[in-house]
Amino acid sequence: MSSNPAAEQVARLLVEREELLLRVRELEALLDRSRRQLDDVNAEISSLRRVESELLRRHPELKQE
């Protein structure tokens, strides 16, 4: 039985492509999670700044020079 080097190469490349597609999907999922975490952190920062601003408005003696 003779082997077909081109067919073997295509088969290897198809496997490699599937592995790369899986890796891309995993990285996209990680990016989505990271973006959500960043949004959460930014929201927390904004909230804390509003609290700080209100606190300083009520207690101006707390302002640091």
Rosetta constraint file for C-alpha pairs under 8 A:
AtomPair CA 4 CA 8 HARMONIC 6.28 0.50
AtomPair CA 5 CA 9 HARMONIC 6.07 0.50
AtomPair CA 6 CA 10 HARMONIC 6.16 0.50
AtomPair CA 7 CA 11 HARMONIC 6.12 0.50
AtomPair CA 8 CA 12 HARMONIC 6.22 0.50
AtomPair CA 9 CA 13 HARMONIC 6.13 0.50
AtomPair CA 10 CA 14 HARMONIC 6.07 0.50
AtomPair CA 11 CA 15 HARMONIC 6.38 0.50
AtomPair CA 12 CA 16 HARMONIC 6.21 0.50
AtomPair CA 13 CA 17 HARMONIC 6.00 0.50
AtomPair CA 14 CA 18 HARMONIC 6.27 0.50
AtomPair CA 15 CA 19 HARMONIC 6.29 0.50
AtomPair CA 16 CA 20 HARMONIC 6.18 0.50
AtomPair CA 17 CA 21 HARMONIC 6.10 0.50
AtomPair CA 18 CA 22 HARMONIC 6.18 0.50
AtomPair CA 19 CA 23 HARMONIC 6.22 0.50
AtomPair CA 20 CA 24 HARMONIC 6.13 0.50
AtomPair CA 21 CA 25 HARMONIC 6.25 0.50
AtomPair CA 22 CA 26 HARMONIC 6.22 0.50
AtomPair CA 23 CA 27 HARMONIC 6.13 0.50
AtomPair CA 24 CA 28 HARMONIC 6.04 0.50
AtomPair CA 25 CA 29 HARMONIC 6.18 0.50
AtomPair CA 26 CA 30 HARMONIC 6.24 0.50
AtomPair CA 27 CA 31 HARMONIC 6.06 0.50
AtomPair CA 28 CA 32 HARMONIC 6.16 0.50
AtomPair CA 29 CA 33 HARMONIC 6.24 0.50
AtomPair CA 30 CA 34 HARMONIC 6.06 0.50
AtomPair CA 31 CA 35 HARMONIC 6.07 0.50
AtomPair CA 32 CA 36 HARMONIC 6.28 0.50
AtomPair CA 33 CA 37 HARMONIC 6.19 0.50
AtomPair CA 34 CA 38 HARMONIC 6.07 0.50
AtomPair CA 35 CA 39 HARMONIC 6.15 0.50
AtomPair CA 36 CA 40 HARMONIC 6.21 0.50
AtomPair CA 37 CA 41 HARMONIC 6.20 0.50
AtomPair CA 38 CA 42 HARMONIC 6.07 0.50
AtomPair CA 39 CA 43 HARMONIC 6.10 0.50
AtomPair CA 40 CA 44 HARMONIC 6.19 0.50
AtomPair CA 41 CA 45 HARMONIC 6.18 0.50
AtomPair CA 42 CA 46 HARMONIC 6.20 0.50
AtomPair CA 43 CA 47 HARMONIC 6.12 0.50
AtomPair CA 44 CA 48 HARMONIC 6.10 0.50
AtomPair CA 45 CA 49 HARMONIC 6.11 0.50
AtomPair CA 46 CA 50 HARMONIC 6.26 0.50
AtomPair CA 47 CA 51 HARMONIC 6.30 0.50
AtomPair CA 48 CA 52 HARMONIC 6.01 0.50
AtomPair CA 49 CA 53 HARMONIC 5.98 0.50
AtomPair CA 50 CA 54 HARMONIC 6.16 0.50
AtomPair CA 51 CA 55 HARMONIC 6.05 0.50
AtomPair CA 52 CA 56 HARMONIC 6.11 0.50
AtomPair CA 53 CA 57 HARMONIC 6.08 0.50
AtomPair CA 54 CA 58 HARMONIC 6.23 0.50
AtomPair CA 55 CA 59 HARMONIC 5.91 0.50
AtomPair CA 55 CA 60 HARMONIC 7.99 0.50
AtomPair CA 56 CA 60 HARMONIC 4.98 0.50
AtomPair CA 56 CA 61 HARMONIC 7.64 0.50
AtomPair CA 56 CA 62 HARMONIC 6.27 0.50
AtomPair CA 56 CA 63 HARMONIC 6.43 0.50
AtomPair CA 59 CA 63 HARMONIC 7.99 0.50
